[in-house]
Amino acid sequence: MSGAGVVIGPDGLARCPWGLEAESREDYRAYHDTEWGRPVHGDDALYERICLEAFQSGLSWLTILRRREGFRAAFAGFSIEKVAAFTDADAERLLADPGIIRNRAKITAALANARAAAELGPGGLDALVWSYAPGAARAVPRTFADVPAITPESTALAKGLKKHGFRFVGPTTAYALMQACGLVDDHLSGCHARGRTGPA
């Protein structure tokens, strides 16, 4: 897929090729069209994305998408205030929850990240994440071979988050977060979703 450009879907719209993967077309297409690459603001919303990107590490994004509601139920709607107050008993409950990825290190990181986000205060996580948005426009990617896995900004974001106590946020995960939350727009040239900044 790395050398592929946009693909025309059955509805006639051009999309990034991952948005039309055959075995998962509906899940990926909805995420691609309505969410990925659009600016995300709000502490709880960004906390959710940080958690989901961390849980995705080593797995397919489809696995996360299909369990997203399970994650939301298990993590109190990704309310930073609520998750920051989770106890060891909550951690054990999460480890037994079949609706999420039951990985102890990732669950522990999610709880630690809630506490780190809470310490930043209201608006703090939003301000921190968005302070690493690239200032200069990049060349529009024509194929996924043009899309980097990490950038100087994602490396800096990972370091900034870790400095504040966040876990499971390496440069690659940080760049995936930047893509998903619209700090960068990596929709390919010609993709109908490129440049969209508001709700679908």
C-alpha positions as a Python dict, from the first residue, in 0.01 Angstrom:
ca = {
    (1, 'M'): (0, 0, 0),
    (2, 'S'): (296, 231, 61),
    (3, 'G'): (318, 334, -305),
    (4, 'A'): (-55, 365, -359),
    (5, 'G'): (-232, 693, -419),
    (6, 'V'): (-598, 763, -366),
    (7, 'V'): (-854, 496, -454),
    (8, 'I'): (-1204, 556, -584),
    (9, 'G'): (-1465, 400, -360),
    (10, 'P'): (-1797, 243, -462),
    (11, 'D'): (-1963, 577, -391),
    (12, 'G'): (-1736, 750, -642),
    (13, 'L'): (-1532, 940, -381),
    (14, 'A'): (-1152, 934, -379),
    (15, 'R'): (-1001, 816, -50),
    (16, 'C'): (-672, 718, 104),
    (17, 'P'): (-635, 345, 30),
    (18, 'W'): (-654, 240, 396),
    (19, 'G'): (-1003, 390, 408),
    (20, 'L'): (-1122, 124, 165),
    (21, 'E'): (-952, -193, 286),
    (22, 'A'): (-1185, -469, 175),
    (23, 'E'): (-1211, -672, 494),
    (24, 'S'): (-1294, -368, 704),
    (25, 'R'): (-1439, -122, 458),
    (26, 'E'): (-1726, 17, 663),
    (27, 'D'): (-1530, 65, 985),
    (28, 'Y'): (-1230, 228, 824),
    (29, 'R'): (-1433, 430, 576),
    (30, 'A'): (-1642, 591, 849),
    (31, 'Y'): (-1334, 670, 1058),
    (32, 'H'): (-1143, 801, 756),
    (33, 'D'): (-1429, 1016, 631),
    (34, 'T'): (-1557, 1166, 955),
    (35, 'E'): (-1276, 1171, 1209),
    (36, 'W'): (-915, 1103, 1110),
    (37, 'G'): (-724, 1421, 1039),
    (38, 'R'): (-988, 1659, 1173),
    (39, 'P'): (-880, 1887, 1459),
    (40, 'V'): (-958, 1745, 1802),
    (41, 'H'): (-968, 1978, 2102),
    (42, 'G'): (-1064, 1925, 2464),
    (43, 'D'): (-868, 1753, 2737),
    (44, 'D'): (-1091, 1444, 2766),
    (45, 'A'): (-1110, 1398, 2388),
    (46, 'L'): (-732, 1416, 2354),
    (47, 'Y'): (-685, 1187, 2653),
    (48, 'E'): (-905, 931, 2478),
    (49, 'R'): (-694, 951, 2163),
    (50, 'I'): (-369, 917, 2360),
    (51, 'C'): (-508, 607, 2532),
    (52, 'L'): (-636, 448, 2213),
    (53, 'E'): (-311, 510, 2025),
    (54, 'A'): (-121, 347, 2312),
    (55, 'F'): (-354, 46, 2318),
    (56, 'Q'): (-313, 15, 1941),
    (57, 'S'): (63, -31, 1968),
    (58, 'G'): (145, -368, 1812),
    (59, 'L'): (-214, -424, 1696),
    (60, 'S'): (-428, -319, 1401),
    (61, 'W'): (-625, 3, 1433),
    (62, 'L'): (-933, -195, 1330),
    (63, 'T'): (-907, -390, 1656),
    (64, 'I'): (-926, -63, 1849),
    (65, 'L'): (-1207, 84, 1640),
    (66, 'R'): (-1425, -220, 1695),
    (67, 'R'): (-1370, -205, 2073),
    (68, 'R'): (-1395, 169, 2109),
    (69, 'E'): (-1731, 169, 2283),
    (70, 'G'): (-1601, -99, 2517),
    (71, 'F'): (-1307, 123, 2600),
    (72, 'R'): (-1535, 419, 2662),
    (73, 'A'): (-1752, 217, 2898),
    (74, 'A'): (-1453, 74, 3084),
    (75, 'F'): (-1275, 408, 3119),
    (76, 'A'): (-1572, 621, 3231),
    (77, 'G'): (-1607, 791, 2894),
    (78, 'F'): (-1238, 885, 2916),
    (79, 'S'): (-1314, 1148, 3177),
    (80, 'I'): (-971, 1251, 3304),
    (81, 'E'): (-1114, 1341, 3644),
    (82, 'K'): (-1285, 1005, 3686),
    (83, 'V'): (-1002, 786, 3556),
    (84, 'A'): (-743, 974, 3761),
    (85, 'A'): (-936, 855, 4068),
    (86, 'F'): (-932, 487, 3963),
    (87, 'T'): (-790, 251, 4224),
    (88, 'D'): (-598, -76, 4212),
    (89, 'A'): (-937, -249, 4220),
    (90, 'D'): (-1035, -62, 3904),
    (91, 'A'): (-712, -174, 3739),
    (92, 'E'): (-796, -536, 3819),
    (93, 'R'): (-1149, -483, 3687),
    (94, 'L'): (-1005, -352, 3361),
    (95, 'L'): (-775, -651, 3331),
    (96, 'A'): (-1082, -875, 3342),
    (97, 'D'): (-1289, -669, 3095),
    (98, 'P'): (-1333, -853, 2761),
    (99, 'G'): (-1447, -531, 2593),
    (100, 'I'): (-1097, -383, 2590),
    (101, 'I'): (-738, -491, 2525),
    (102, 'R'): (-635, -658, 2850),
    (103, 'N'): (-271, -559, 2865),
    (104, 'R'): (-146, -469, 3211),
    (105, 'A'): (126, -227, 3095),
    (106, 'K'): (-116, -39, 2870),
    (107, 'I'): (-387, -24, 3135),
    (108, 'T'): (-137, 100, 3392),
    (109, 'A'): (-21, 364, 3142),
    (110, 'A'): (-379, 478, 3078),
    (111, 'L'): (-436, 534, 3450),
    (112, 'A'): (-102, 710, 3492),
    (113, 'N'): (-179, 928, 3191),
    (114, 'A'): (-510, 1035, 3344),
    (115, 'R'): (-328, 1146, 3657),
    (116, 'A'): (-65, 1326, 3450),
    (117, 'A'): (-337, 1502, 3249),
    (118, 'A'): (-521, 1601, 3566),
    (119, 'E'): (-205, 1761, 3702),
    (120, 'L'): (-189, 1985, 3395),
    (121, 'G'): (-517, 2147, 3500),
    (122, 'P'): (-818, 2241, 3284),
    (123, 'G'): (-712, 2303, 2926),
    (124, 'G'): (-359, 2193, 3001),
    (125, 'L'): (-350, 1877, 2791),
    (126, 'D'): (-507, 2054, 2494),
    (127, 'A'): (-252, 2336, 2518),
    (128, 'L'): (38, 2093, 2558),
    (129, 'V'): (-51, 1872, 2262),
    (130, 'W'): (-135, 2157, 2026),
    (131, 'S'): (184, 2346, 2114),
    (132, 'Y'): (364, 2085, 1902),
    (133, 'A'): (157, 2136, 1587),
    (134, 'P'): (391, 2204, 1294),
    (135, 'G'): (408, 2572, 1211),
    (136, 'A'): (501, 2540, 845),
    (137, 'A'): (293, 2368, 579),
    (138, 'R'): (441, 2047, 443),
    (139, 'A'): (419, 1913, 92),
    (140, 'V'): (90, 1735, 33),
    (141, 'P'): (153, 1358, 30),
    (142, 'R'): (63, 1191, -299),
    (143, 'T'): (112, 834, -176),
    (144, 'F'): (170, 678, 164),
    (145, 'A'): (536, 650, 75),
    (146, 'D'): (536, 1029, 125),
    (147, 'V'): (394, 1004, 478),
    (148, 'P'): (654, 984, 757),
    (149, 'A'): (633, 754, 1057),
    (150, 'I'): (792, 1011, 1286),
    (151, 'T'): (881, 1379, 1255),
    (152, 'P'): (1084, 1625, 1462),
    (153, 'E'): (753, 1754, 1600),
    (154, 'S'): (631, 1408, 1703),
    (155, 'T'): (965, 1337, 1869),
    (156, 'A'): (934, 1665, 2059),
    (157, 'L'): (571, 1591, 2151),
    (158, 'A'): (666, 1249, 2286),
    (159, 'K'): (940, 1405, 2497),
    (160, 'G'): (705, 1678, 2617),
    (161, 'L'): (439, 1429, 2722),
    (162, 'K'): (693, 1206, 2897),
    (163, 'K'): (831, 1507, 3082),
    (164, 'H'): (484, 1551, 3232),
    (165, 'G'): (457, 1186, 3332),
    (166, 'F'): (279, 1034, 3033),
    (167, 'R'): (363, 676, 2932),
    (168, 'F'): (343, 473, 2611),
    (169, 'V'): (398, 785, 2400),
    (170, 'G'): (701, 728, 2178),
    (171, 'P'): (763, 935, 1863),
    (172, 'T'): (571, 694, 1637),
    (173, 'T'): (268, 685, 1866),
    (174, 'A'): (290, 1062, 1902),
    (175, 'Y'): (286, 1104, 1524),
    (176, 'A'): (-15, 875, 1491),
    (177, 'L'): (-183, 1097, 1751),
    (178, 'M'): (-94, 1408, 1551),
    (179, 'Q'): (-244, 1253, 1238),
    (180, 'A'): (-560, 1134, 1410),
    (181, 'C'): (-620, 1465, 1589),
    (182, 'G'): (-558, 1694, 1294),
    (183, 'L'): (-230, 1853, 1402),
    (184, 'V'): (-119, 1740, 1058),
    (185, 'D'): (-331, 1654, 755),
    (186, 'D'): (-194, 1336, 599),
    (187, 'H'): (-491, 1265, 374),
    (188, 'L'): (-341, 1211, 32),
    (189, 'S'): (-362, 1456, -255),
    (190, 'G'): (-701, 1412, -420),
    (191, 'C'): (-865, 1251, -114),
    (192, 'H'): (-1209, 1398, -59),
    (193, 'A'): (-1145, 1428, 317),
    (194, 'R'): (-829, 1635, 281),
    (195, 'G'): (-854, 1985, 423),
    (196, 'R'): (-1175, 1928, 614),
    (197, 'T'): (-1162, 2085, 956),
    (198, 'G'): (-1517, 2066, 1089),
    (199, 'P'): (-1769, 1797, 1178),
    (200, 'A'): (-1863, 1551, 905),
}
